[in-house]
Amino acid sequence: MAFINPNIEARHWHIEDGNIMTCDLCPHRCRIQPEGFGRCTARKAVNGKLVAYNYGRISSMAVDPIEKKPFYHYRPGTRIFSVGSVGCNLHCEYCQNYSISMSPIGKKRTTFKSAEDIAAFCRQQNFDQIAFTYNEPSIWFEYIMDVHECDPDLKIALVTNGYVCEEPLKELCSVSDAMNIDVKAFNDRFYNRLCGGKLEDVKRSCEVVFEQGVHLELTYLVIPGQNDSTGEVAKFVEWVRDSLSPDVPVHFSRFHPDYNMMTTPMTPVDTLLRFQGMAEDSGLNYAYVGNILHDDASDTYCPECGAAVIKRTGYMVDIIGLDGDRCAFCKHRLNIIR
């Protein structure tokens, strides 16, 4: 399909020094020369305005178990229509979707679908929820907002790196039902060296999403030798407990070699289980292990009475102890949206 560029103007930017356009979508605040791109490759300066250059450009489309995102406490056992585009505002050396996240528009085959097209498709196929995922969704800001406008009843979930400025993030929160944010490490050296970002900006995004009342889950990909020290993970767990809530679900996921880190080994299973236990001992009510199959490591237990309420084997889900959002055994209210 031929490239279609609708020249949709970006919503968060301003002009400096005559013809320099500053993007205000993410903390990089790129200063973009005429005909130039921001580092995400999704914003371009065209004819005196900043354009959402990836608007409607779809690289990936699938129907996924919602647990794959991963969401364990948001509508468990359901399936979700998932779409992704091209580009990212971070450049992680180990990115598992680098073929789309590191690929500029025009270098990766995409298909144009208007916001109306996607909303209509969801209605026709009886999907009541859509995930913006695979690459960084916040750089698809205008498209997400327009999809919501086309169908305000369509539930929206974002799988994001959380690297977005507070004002646009609050706008995304106003149309989103759930977000999973990757906290890639809990030290600035990692973010600067391996991702090209800053930890404090991601922490603030997590806090904003929680404050706005959007369902929040966090993913921490455990990379051997990089972000897997006991002290670092302990600080992460304590921050979740004290700055967010003990009820925020945390997923410790297994790393596998990819992109520019092919010589880094996979995460030992024992490391993931140790961090899960440490999180639980530190007061987190819901800590999970991801990217592995292990008995009980992905099950949900009532923090009040200890009963298993959801059993998971891979993406097979068995809801065995829920009464709405309450434990069926002791009636304790759980942080679960059904």
ABEGO torsion letter per residue (X at the ends): XBBBBAGBBBABBBBBGGABBBBAABAAGBBBBBGBBBAAGABBBBGGBBBBAABGBBABBBBBBAAAOBBAABGBGBBBBBBBBBEBABBBAABAAAAAAABBBGABBBBBBBAAAAAAAAAAAGBABBBBBGBBAAAAAAAAAAAAAABAABBBBBBBAGBBBAAAAAAAAAABABBBBBBABABAAAAAAAAGBBAAAAAAAAAAAAAAGBBBBBBBBBBBGAAABAAAAAAAAAAAAAABBAABBBBBBBBBBBEABAABBBBBAAAAAAAAAAAAAAGBABBBBBGBBBBGAABBBBAAAGBBABBBBEABBBBAABBEABBAAAGBBBBBBX
